[in-house]
Amino acid sequence: MMMKINQPYFILNLSPWPILMAMNTFNLMISNVMIMNFKFNIMSLMNLIMIISVSMLWWRDVIRESTFQGNHNFYIMNLIKFSMILFIISEMFLFISFFWNFLHNSLAPSIELGLNWPPKNINFFNPLLIPLLNTIILLTSSFTVTLTHLYLLNNSKKKTIIFMNLTIILSIYFLMLQMLEYKQATFTFSDSIFGSSFYMATGFHGLHVIIGTIFLIVNLLRMMKMHFSYIHHISFELAAWYWHFIDIIWLFLYMTFYWWNN
């Protein structure tokens, strides 16, 4: 007779999503390289659609395991939180490389830049206009997502959904203003290392805002379907961590890329 051993771990079922995600991500990279050298490649669009589809199905399975099958106990949730902390740290080092590059070139501009920073003939943004407004928007969204968490802990569904919607609206407003800022810019990505540094850093941050907004929208839908309780809402908690990380990174971006150049 076999003895059942009590242990806190959850053994995952076999899943096709990791290998499919890896294959499509690799194919997307190859397709994008081909686009740089040739014309538009339909494979790139197909791989992007496949990545989005696999992500949705993978997320669906995780929701089933946690919400409907009850496999995510408190021990598993702590492991997931630790994994999210490691992921945020890895993202932090990505932005540290952007800051390092920018500060190195701004503190000691090379002869190719005319020993000036910003280089001559580059009219930079006024940090007190759209950049400051975007800063206020993100700080406000950080406050609203914190209120969302507070009301979720107090089982106030109506207020939770209201402040969650407000956070998403603020995030979309931020993205719209960033698009407007890019449209009004008088310099491009190819305007020396200044242009490439600025657009790489702010563009990657914008990509993170898009990902964070999708993360929040999925959690809003789950809130409306009553997937969360005041003791079991790890998906929203991780989304809130990620959103606070985005806000902190933007503060450093504003102080270095915008205020430093003024």
Secondary structure, DSSP 8 states (H G I E B T S, - for coil): -------S-------SHHHHHHHHHHHHHHHHHHHHHSS--HHHHHHHHHHHHHHHHHHHHHHIIIIIS----HHHHHHHHHHHHHHHHHHHHHHHHHHHHHHHHHHS--GGGTT-SS-TT-----TTSHHHHHHHHHHHHHHHHHHHHHHHHTT-HHHHHHHHHHHHHHHHHHHHHHHHHHHH-SS-TTSHHHHHHHHHHHHHHHHHHHHHHHHHHHHHHHHHTT---SS--HHHHHHHHHHHHHHHHHHHHIIIIIITT-
